[in-house]
Every structure is written in C-alpha cells, then in structure tokens.
Amino acid sequence: MPTHTIKLFGLIKTLADNQAELTVRLNGQQRVRDLVASLDTVYPRVAELIHTKRVLISVNQEIAQEDTSIDEGDEVALLPPFAGGSMDCHWRWSWPRRASRCCRRTSC
C-alpha cells in the first residue's frame, strides 16, 4: 500500500496534534479523492475542512482537483485560508480552482 507525506500548516497543523506532516496510506487508486477518503477515517476534523472548502489540497505546488493523481514522491500539502494585503481584502477559495483576492469595495 503506497504511503504519502502531507505537509500541514496553520489551523490544520493544530487539528493534527501539532504535527507538521502526516503520513497517509492510500488504497487502490492514488488520487486526491482517495487521500480525502483516507483523512475522513484518520483525521475527520481535517477532512471536514476540505469537504467544506475551507482547506485546499496542493500537489507539487498546484491546487489539485478531486481526480488529480498523486504519484510517489509528489509534494502534497493542505493549505488553510490565508490573508494578505490591506485589511479590506481577503482571499476567497474556489475549489478546485486557485484562490482569488476579493476586496470589500467590490462584489465578492
């Protein structure tokens, strides 16, 4: 059974008992959806954030979709919401697309 190391940041790291990385075994195919199914069993609070689109998954530094394959040696990370710029702006997540910046002066 292949195993993959997943990098964690921010709130996700806290929900995983302050671990910076998780090692997850994937059964069958090795796709993002299989990774999420594995997290459902082992780390349900982390998986819930993915299901509610509050956390994104990246594979090799690209936002991944459910059917994105995960090969041995790929860098996999769970990306929590983040903010940047002025106080009037925030990042809006659109699964499976990239984050987009949204400012209060414009419609979000």
N, CA, C and O atoms as a GROMACS GRO file, in nm:
protein
  432
    1MET      N    1   0.084  -0.118   0.000
    1MET     CA    2   0.000   0.000   0.000
    1MET      C    3   0.089   0.125   0.000
    1MET      O    4   0.169   0.142   0.092
    2PRO      N    5   0.078   0.211  -0.099
    2PRO     CA    6   0.162   0.331  -0.105
    2PRO      C    7   0.130   0.429   0.008
    2PRO      O    8   0.015   0.446   0.047
    3THR      N    9   0.234   0.493   0.059
    3THR     CA   10   0.215   0.597   0.159
    3THR      C   11   0.261   0.731   0.102
    3THR      O   12   0.350   0.738   0.017
    4HIS      N   13   0.197   0.837   0.151
    4HIS     CA   14   0.231   0.972   0.106
    4HIS      C   15   0.244   1.061   0.228
    4HIS      O   16   0.170   1.047   0.326
    5THR      N   17   0.339   1.153   0.222
    5THR     CA   18   0.358   1.251   0.328
    5THR      C   19   0.287   1.379   0.287
    5THR      O   20   0.302   1.427   0.175
    6ILE      N   21   0.208   1.432   0.380
    6ILE     CA   22   0.130   1.553   0.355
    6ILE      C   23   0.180   1.662   0.449
    6ILE      O   24   0.187   1.642   0.570
    7LYS      N   25   0.215   1.777   0.393
    7LYS     CA   26   0.260   1.891   0.473
    7LYS      C   27   0.139   1.966   0.527
    7LYS      O   28   0.039   1.984   0.456
    8LEU      N   29   0.149   2.010   0.653
    8LEU     CA   30   0.039   2.081   0.719
    8LEU      C   31   0.084   2.219   0.764
    8LEU      O   32   0.200   2.240   0.798
    9PHE      N   33  -0.011   2.312   0.763
    9PHE     CA   34   0.018   2.450   0.805
    9PHE      C   35  -0.098   2.503   0.888
    9PHE      O   36  -0.212   2.458   0.876
   10GLY      N   37  -0.067   2.601   0.974
   10GLY     CA   38  -0.168   2.675   1.049
   10GLY      C   39  -0.266   2.589   1.127
   10GLY      O   40  -0.226   2.499   1.201
   11LEU      N   41  -0.394   2.618   1.111
   11LEU     CA   42  -0.501   2.550   1.184
   11LEU      C   43  -0.498   2.400   1.160
   11LEU      O   44  -0.526   2.322   1.251
   12ILE      N   45  -0.466   2.359   1.039
   12ILE     CA   46  -0.465   2.217   1.007
   12ILE      C   47  -0.360   2.145   1.092
   12ILE      O   48  -0.384   2.034   1.141
   13LYS      N   49  -0.246   2.207   1.108
   13LYS     CA   50  -0.140   2.150   1.192
   13LYS      C   51  -0.191   2.134   1.336
   13LYS      O   52  -0.165   2.032   1.399
   14THR      N   53  -0.262   2.232   1.385
   14THR     CA   54  -0.319   2.226   1.520
   14THR      C   55  -0.418   2.110   1.533
   14THR      O   56  -0.417   2.037   1.632
   15LEU      N   57  -0.505   2.093   1.432
   15LEU     CA   58  -0.605   1.986   1.436
   15LEU      C   59  -0.542   1.847   1.427
   15LEU      O   60  -0.606   1.748   1.463
   16ALA      N   61  -0.421   1.840   1.379
   16ALA     CA   62  -0.350   1.712   1.367
   16ALA      C   63  -0.247   1.698   1.480
   16ALA      O   64  -0.138   1.645   1.459
   17ASP      N   65  -0.284   1.744   1.597
   17ASP     CA   66  -0.199   1.732   1.716
   17ASP      C   67  -0.061   1.795   1.697
   17ASP      O   68   0.040   1.740   1.741
   18ASN      N   69  -0.058   1.913   1.632
   18ASN     CA   70   0.064   1.990   1.610
   18ASN      C   71   0.171   1.917   1.530
   18ASN      O   72   0.291   1.942   1.547
   19GLN      N   73   0.129   1.826   1.445
   19GLN     CA   74   0.223   1.759   1.355
   19GLN      C   75   0.242   1.844   1.230
   19GLN      O   76   0.146   1.896   1.175
   20ALA      N   77   0.365   1.859   1.187
   20ALA     CA   78   0.395   1.937   1.066
   20ALA      C   79   0.367   1.856   0.940
   20ALA      O   80   0.348   1.912   0.832
   21GLU      N   81   0.365   1.723   0.954
   21GLU     CA   82   0.340   1.634   0.841
   21GLU      C   83   0.259   1.514   0.886
   21GLU      O   84   0.268   1.472   1.002
   22LEU      N   85   0.181   1.459   0.794
   22LEU     CA   86   0.108   1.335   0.816
   22LEU      C   87   0.155   1.234   0.713
   22LEU      O   88   0.190   1.271   0.601
   23THR      N   89   0.155   1.108   0.750
   23THR     CA   90   0.180   1.002   0.654
   23THR      C   91   0.049   0.926   0.638
   23THR      O   92  -0.008   0.878   0.736
   24VAL      N   93   0.001   0.917   0.514
   24VAL     CA   94  -0.129   0.856   0.486
   24VAL      C   95  -0.109   0.743   0.385
   24VAL      O   96  -0.035   0.758   0.288
   25ARG      N   97  -0.176   0.631   0.410
   25ARG     CA   98  -0.175   0.519   0.316
   25ARG      C   99  -0.298   0.528   0.228
   25ARG      O  100  -0.409   0.552   0.276
   26LEU      N  101  -0.278   0.509   0.098
   26LEU     CA  102  -0.390   0.513   0.003
   26LEU      C  103  -0.415   0.374  -0.053
   26LEU      O  104  -0.323   0.306  -0.098
   27ASN      N  105  -0.542   0.333  -0.050
   27ASN     CA  106  -0.582   0.206  -0.110
   27ASN      C  107  -0.621   0.230  -0.254
   27ASN      O  108  -0.673   0.336  -0.288
   28GLY      N  109  -0.597   0.133  -0.339
   28GLY     CA  110  -0.642   0.143  -0.478
   28GLY      C  111  -0.573   0.256  -0.552
   28GLY      O  112  -0.451   0.272  -0.546
   29GLN      N  113  -0.656   0.336  -0.621
   29GLN     CA  114  -0.601   0.447  -0.697
   29GLN      C  115  -0.541   0.550  -0.604
   29GLN      O  116  -0.574   0.556  -0.486
   30GLN      N  117  -0.453   0.630  -0.658
   30GLN     CA  118  -0.387   0.734  -0.579
   30GLN      C  119  -0.426   0.869  -0.635
   30GLN      O  120  -0.352   0.930  -0.712
   31ARG      N  121  -0.542   0.914  -0.596
   31ARG     CA  122  -0.594   1.043  -0.640
   31ARG      C  123  -0.629   1.126  -0.518
   31ARG      O  124  -0.636   1.074  -0.406
   32VAL      N  125  -0.650   1.254  -0.539
   32VAL     CA  126  -0.684   1.343  -0.428
   32VAL      C  127  -0.808   1.292  -0.355
   32VAL      O  128  -0.812   1.294  -0.232
   33ARG      N  129  -0.910   1.246  -0.427
   33ARG     CA  130  -1.032   1.197  -0.361
   33ARG      C  131  -1.001   1.079  -0.269
   33ARG      O  132  -1.065   1.063  -0.165
   34ASP      N  133  -0.902   0.994  -0.306
   34ASP     CA  134  -0.863   0.882  -0.221
   34ASP      C  135  -0.792   0.931  -0.095
   34ASP      O  136  -0.809   0.875   0.013
   35LEU      N  137  -0.714   1.036  -0.111
   35LEU     CA  138  -0.647   1.098   0.003
   35LEU      C  139  -0.750   1.153   0.102
   35LEU      O  140  -0.738   1.132   0.223
   36VAL      N  141  -0.850   1.222   0.051
   36VAL     CA  142  -0.954   1.279   0.138
   36VAL      C  143  -1.031   1.166   0.208
   36VAL      O  144  -1.065   1.179   0.326
   37ALA      N  145  -1.059   1.057   0.137
   37ALA     CA  146  -1.129   0.944   0.199
   37ALA      C  147  -1.046   0.885   0.313
   37ALA      O  148  -1.100   0.846   0.416
   38SER      N  149  -0.915   0.878   0.294
   38SER     CA  150  -0.827   0.828   0.400
   38SER      C  151  -0.827   0.924   0.519
   38SER      O  152  -0.829   0.879   0.634
   39LEU      N  153  -0.824   1.054   0.492
   39LEU     CA  154  -0.828   1.152   0.601
   39LEU      C  155  -0.961   1.147   0.675
   39LEU      O  156  -0.965   1.173   0.796
   40ASP      N  157  -1.071   1.115   0.606
   40ASP     CA  158  -1.201   1.100   0.672
   40ASP      C  159  -1.194   1.002   0.787
   40ASP      O  160  -1.257   1.022   0.892
   41THR      N  161  -1.118   0.896   0.768
   41THR     CA  162  -1.106   0.791   0.868
   41THR      C  163  -1.011   0.829   0.981
   41THR      O  164  -1.043   0.811   1.098
   42VAL      N  165  -0.895   0.882   0.945
   42VAL     CA  166  -0.788   0.905   1.043
   42VAL      C  167  -0.797   1.042   1.109
   42VAL      O  168  -0.776   1.055   1.229
   43TYR      N  169  -0.827   1.146   1.029
   43TYR     CA  170  -0.834   1.284   1.079
   43TYR      C  171  -0.964   1.349   1.031
   43TYR      O  172  -0.961   1.435   0.944
   44PRO      N  173  -1.078   1.309   1.089
   44PRO     CA  174  -1.208   1.359   1.039
   44PRO      C  175  -1.224   1.511   1.048
   44PRO      O  176  -1.290   1.570   0.964
   45ARG      N  177  -1.164   1.576   1.148
   45ARG     CA  178  -1.178   1.722   1.157
   45ARG      C  179  -1.103   1.792   1.044
   45ARG      O  180  -1.148   1.894   0.994
   46VAL      N  181  -0.990   1.738   1.006
   46VAL     CA  182  -0.915   1.793   0.893
   46VAL      C  183  -0.993   1.770   0.764
   46VAL      O  184  -1.006   1.861   0.682
   47ALA      N  185  -1.044   1.649   0.745
   47ALA     CA  186  -1.121   1.616   0.625
   47ALA      C  187  -1.246   1.704   0.612
   47ALA      O  188  -1.283   1.743   0.501
   48GLU      N  189  -1.309   1.735   0.723
   48GLU     CA  190  -1.429   1.820   0.719
   48GLU      C  191  -1.396   1.958   0.663
   48GLU      O  192  -1.476   2.015   0.589
   49LEU      N  193  -1.280   2.011   0.696
   49LEU     CA  194  -1.240   2.140   0.641
   49LEU      C  195  -1.220   2.134   0.490
   49LEU      O  196  -1.246   2.231   0.419
   50ILE      N  197  -1.176   2.020   0.442
   50ILE     CA  198  -1.161   2.002   0.297
   50ILE      C  199  -1.299   1.993   0.232
   50ILE      O  200  -1.325   2.056   0.130
   51HIS      N  201  -1.388   1.914   0.293
   51HIS     CA  202  -1.524   1.899   0.239
   51HIS      C  203  -1.600   2.031   0.236
   51HIS      O  204  -1.679   2.054   0.144
   52THR      N  205  -1.578   2.116   0.333
   52THR     CA  206  -1.648   2.245   0.338
   52THR      C  207  -1.572   2.353   0.262
   52THR      O  208  -1.609   2.471   0.267
   53LYS      N  209  -1.467   2.313   0.192
   53LYS     CA  210  -1.390   2.401   0.104
   53LYS      C  211  -1.318   2.514   0.179
   53LYS      O  212  -1.294   2.621   0.124
   54ARG      N  213  -1.284   2.488   0.305
   54ARG     CA  214  -1.207   2.585   0.382
   54ARG      C  215  -1.057   2.556   0.374
   54ARG      O  216  -0.975   2.637   0.415
   55VAL      N  217  -1.025   2.441   0.319
   55VAL     CA  218  -0.886   2.400   0.303
   55VAL      C  219  -0.869   2.345   0.162
   55VAL      O  220  -0.954   2.270   0.113
   56LEU      N  221  -0.761   2.381   0.098
   56LEU     CA  222  -0.730   2.331  -0.036
   56LEU      C  223  -0.616   2.231  -0.028
   56LEU      O  224  -0.536   2.232   0.066
   57ILE      N  225  -0.609   2.145  -0.128
   57ILE     CA  226  -0.501   2.049  -0.139
   57ILE      C  227  -0.414   2.089  -0.257
   57ILE      O  228  -0.465   2.119  -0.365
   58SER      N  229  -0.284   2.090  -0.235
   58SER     CA  230  -0.194   2.115  -0.347
   58SER      C  231  -0.108   1.991  -0.371
   58SER      O  232  -0.068   1.922  -0.277
   59VAL      N  233  -0.083   1.964  -0.498
   59VAL     CA  234   0.008   1.857  -0.538
   59VAL      C  235   0.114   1.922  -0.625
   59VAL      O  236   0.085   1.981  -0.729
   60ASN      N  237   0.237   1.912  -0.580
   60ASN     CA  238   0.350   1.975  -0.649
   60ASN      C  239   0.328   2.125  -0.669
   60ASN      O  240   0.353   2.179  -0.776
   61GLN      N  241   0.279   2.190  -0.564
   61GLN     CA  242   0.260   2.335  -0.557
   61GLN      C  243   0.154   2.388  -0.653
   61GLN      O  244   0.156   2.506  -0.689
   62GLU      N  245   0.062   2.302  -0.695
   62GLU     CA  246  -0.052   2.341  -0.777
   62GLU      C  247  -0.179   2.298  -0.706
   62GLU      O  248  -0.186   2.187  -0.654
   63ILE      N  249  -0.280   2.385  -0.703
   63ILE     CA  250  -0.408   2.348  -0.643
   63ILE      C  251  -0.463   2.228  -0.718
   63ILE      O  252  -0.471   2.228  -0.841
   64ALA      N  253  -0.500   2.125  -0.642
   64ALA     CA  254  -0.542   1.998  -0.702
   64ALA      C  255  -0.693   1.985  -0.706
   64ALA      O  256  -0.764   2.044  -0.624
   65GLN      N  257  -0.741   1.907  -0.802
   65GLN     CA  258  -0.881   1.871  -0.812
   65GLN      C  259  -0.899   1.730  -0.758
   65GLN      O  260  -0.801   1.660  -0.733
   66GLU      N  261  -1.025   1.688  -0.740
   66GLU     CA  262  -1.053   1.556  -0.685
   66GLU      C  263  -0.986   1.444  -0.764
   66GLU      O  264  -0.942   1.345  -0.706
   67ASP      N  265  -0.980   1.457  -0.896
   67ASP     CA  266  -0.927   1.350  -0.978
   67ASP      C  267  -0.778   1.364  -1.010
   67ASP      O  268  -0.724   1.289  -1.090
   68THR      N  269  -0.710   1.461  -0.947
   68THR     CA  270  -0.566   1.477  -0.965
   68THR      C  271  -0.495   1.355  -0.908
   68THR      O  272  -0.520   1.316  -0.794
   69SER      N  273  -0.406   1.294  -0.988
   69SER     CA  274  -0.332   1.178  -0.940
   69SER      C  275  -0.218   1.223  -0.849
   69SER      O  276  -0.163   1.332  -0.864
   70ILE      N  277  -0.184   1.135  -0.756
   70ILE     CA  278  -0.074   1.160  -0.663
   70ILE      C  279   0.025   1.046  -0.684
   70ILE      O  280  -0.004   0.930  -0.652
   71ASP      N  281   0.140   1.080  -0.736
   71ASP     CA  282   0.244   0.980  -0.763
   71ASP      C  283   0.346   0.978  -0.650
   71ASP      O  284   0.359   1.074  -0.574
   72GLU      N  285   0.418   0.869  -0.640
   72GLU     CA  286   0.522   0.857  -0.539
   72GLU      C  287   0.621   0.972  -0.556
   72GLU      O  288   0.666   1.000  -0.666
   73GLY      N  289   0.655   1.037  -0.445
   73GLY     CA  290   0.750   1.148  -0.448
   73GLY      C  291   0.687   1.284  -0.470
   73GLY      O  292   0.756   1.385  -0.458
   74ASP      N  293   0.556   1.289  -0.501
   74ASP     CA  294   0.489   1.418  -0.519
   74ASP      C  295   0.482   1.492  -0.386
   74ASP      O  296   0.467   1.430  -0.280
   75GLU      N  297   0.492   1.624  -0.391
   75GLU     CA  298   0.474   1.707  -0.272
   75GLU      C  299   0.325   1.735  -0.257
   75GLU      O  300   0.263   1.792  -0.346
   76VAL      N  301   0.269   1.693  -0.144
   76VAL     CA  302   0.127   1.715  -0.115
   76VAL      C  303   0.117   1.802   0.009
   76VAL      O  304   0.186   1.778   0.109
   77ALA      N  305   0.032   1.905   0.004
   77ALA     CA  306   0.015   1.994   0.118
   77ALA      C  307  -0.132   2.031   0.133
   77ALA      O  308  -0.206   2.038   0.035
   78LEU      N  309  -0.173   2.054   0.257
   78LEU     CA  310  -0.306   2.106   0.286
   78LEU      C  311  -0.290   2.254   0.317
   78LEU      O  312  -0.213   2.292   0.406
   79LEU      N  313  -0.362   2.337   0.244
   79LEU     CA  314  -0.346   2.482   0.253
   79LEU      C  315  -0.464   2.546   0.323
   79LEU      O  316  -0.575   2.545   0.270
   80PRO      N  317  -0.442   2.602   0.442
   80PRO     CA  318  -0.550   2.669   0.513
   80PRO      C  319  -0.577   2.805   0.450
   80PRO      O  320  -0.497   2.854   0.370
   81PRO      N  321  -0.689   2.868   0.487
   81PRO     CA  322  -0.713   3.005   0.439
   81PRO      C  323  -0.600   3.096   0.486
   81PRO      O  324  -0.545   3.078   0.595
   82PHE      N  325  -0.567   3.192   0.404
   82PHE     CA  326  -0.463   3.288   0.441
   82PHE      C  327  -0.507   3.425   0.393
   82PHE      O  328  -0.593   3.436   0.306
   83ALA      N  329  -0.449   3.527   0.449
   83ALA     CA  330  -0.484   3.664   0.413
   83ALA      C  331  -0.357   3.740   0.380
   83ALA      O  332  -0.247   3.702   0.422
   84GLY      N  333  -0.373   3.845   0.305
   84GLY     CA  334  -0.260   3.928   0.273
   84GLY      C  335  -0.308   4.063   0.225
   84GLY      O  336  -0.427   4.079   0.197
   85GLY      N  337  -0.221   4.157   0.215
   85GLY     CA  338  -0.260   4.290   0.168
   85GLY      C  339  -0.328   4.370   0.277
   85GLY      O  340  -0.302   4.350   0.396
   86SER      N  341  -0.416   4.460   0.236
   86SER     CA  342  -0.481   4.550   0.332
   86SER      C  343  -0.590   4.478   0.409
   86SER      O  344  -0.631   4.368   0.374
   87MET      N  345  -0.637   4.544   0.515
   87MET     CA  346  -0.742   4.488   0.598
   87MET      C  347  -0.874   4.476   0.522
   87MET      O  348  -0.960   4.399   0.564
   88ASP      N  349  -0.892   4.550   0.414
   88ASP     CA  350  -1.017   4.548   0.340
   88ASP      C  351  -1.028   4.431   0.243
   88ASP      O  352  -1.132   4.412   0.180
   89CYS      N  353  -0.923   4.352   0.231
   89CYS     CA  354  -0.923   4.243   0.134
   89CYS      C  355  -0.906   4.109   0.204
   89CYS      O  356  -0.850   4.101   0.314
   90HIS      N  357  -0.955   4.006   0.140
   90HIS     CA  358  -0.935   3.870   0.189
   90HIS      C  359  -0.924   3.777   0.068
   90HIS      O  360  -0.947   3.818  -0.046
   91TRP      N  361  -0.890   3.653   0.096
   91TRP     CA  362  -0.879   3.555  -0.012
   91TRP      C  363  -1.004   3.471  -0.014
   91TRP      O  364  -1.050   3.425   0.090
   92ARG      N  365  -1.058   3.450  -0.132
   92ARG     CA  366  -1.176   3.366  -0.147
   92ARG      C  367  -1.131   3.238  -0.216
   92ARG      O  368  -1.063   3.242  -0.319
   93TRP      N  369  -1.169   3.123  -0.159
   93TRP     CA  370  -1.130   2.994  -0.212
   93TRP      C  371  -1.240   2.943  -0.303
   93TRP      O  372  -1.358   2.952  -0.270
   94SER      N  373  -1.201   2.890  -0.414
   94SER     CA  374  -1.295   2.832  -0.508
   94SER      C  375  -1.242   2.695  -0.549
   94SER      O  376  -1.159   2.685  -0.639
   95TRP      N  377  -1.289   2.592  -0.484
   95TRP     CA  378  -1.244   2.456  -0.511
   95TRP      C  379  -1.296   2.412  -0.645
   95TRP      O  380  -1.416   2.432  -0.666
   96PRO      N  381  -1.226   2.359  -0.734
   96PRO     CA  382  -1.085   2.322  -0.722
   96PRO      C  383  -0.993   2.425  -0.783
   96PRO      O  384  -0.878   2.393  -0.813
   97ARG      N  385  -1.039   2.545  -0.802
   97ARG     CA  386  -0.956   2.647  -0.865
   97ARG      C  387  -0.864   2.713  -0.762
   97ARG      O  388  -0.865   2.678  -0.644
   98ARG      N  389  -0.788   2.806  -0.808
   98ARG     CA  390  -0.696   2.878  -0.720
   98ARG      C  391  -0.772   2.980  -0.634
   98ARG      O  392  -0.888   3.012  -0.659
   99ALA      N  393  -0.702   3.028  -0.534
   99ALA     CA  394  -0.759   3.134  -0.451
   99ALA      C  395  -0.766   3.262  -0.532
   99ALA      O  396  -0.683   3.287  -0.619
  100SER      N  397  -0.864   3.342  -0.502
  100SER     CA  398  -0.874   3.472  -0.569
  100SER      C  399  -0.893   3.580  -0.462
  100SER      O  400  -0.958   3.557  -0.360
  101ARG      N  401  -0.837   3.694  -0.487
  101ARG     CA  402  -0.844   3.804  -0.391
  101ARG      C  403  -0.975   3.879  -0.408
  101ARG      O  404  -1.018   3.903  -0.520
  102CYS      N  405  -1.037   3.915  -0.298
  102CYS     CA  406  -1.164   3.984  -0.300
  102CYS      C  407  -1.159   4.100  -0.202
  102CYS      O  408  -1.128   4.080  -0.084
  103CYS      N  409  -1.190   4.220  -0.248
  103CYS     CA  410  -1.190   4.338  -0.163
  103CYS      C  411  -1.333   4.381  -0.134
  103CYS      O  412  -1.422   4.365  -0.217
  104ARG      N  413  -1.355   4.436  -0.017
  104ARG     CA  414  -1.489   4.475   0.026
  104ARG      C  415  -1.550   4.584  -0.064
  104ARG      O  416  -1.672   4.595  -0.073
  105ARG      N  417  -1.467   4.662  -0.129
  105ARG     CA  418  -1.520   4.766  -0.216
  105ARG      C  419  -1.579   4.711  -0.344
  105ARG      O  420  -1.649   4.781  -0.417
  106THR      N  421  -1.550   4.583  -0.372
  106THR     CA  422  -1.605   4.518  -0.491
  106THR      C  423  -1.695   4.404  -0.446
  106THR      O  424  -1.691   4.361  -0.331
  107SER      N  425  -1.776   4.356  -0.538
  107SER     CA  426  -1.861   4.242  -0.503
  107SER      C  427  -1.776   4.116  -0.495
  107SER      O  428  -1.689   4.094  -0.579
  108CYS      N  429  -1.804   4.034  -0.395
  108CYS     CA  430  -1.725   3.911  -0.375
  108CYS      C  431  -1.807   3.790  -0.415
  108CYS      O  432  -1.759   3.677  -0.405
   0.00000   0.00000   0.00000
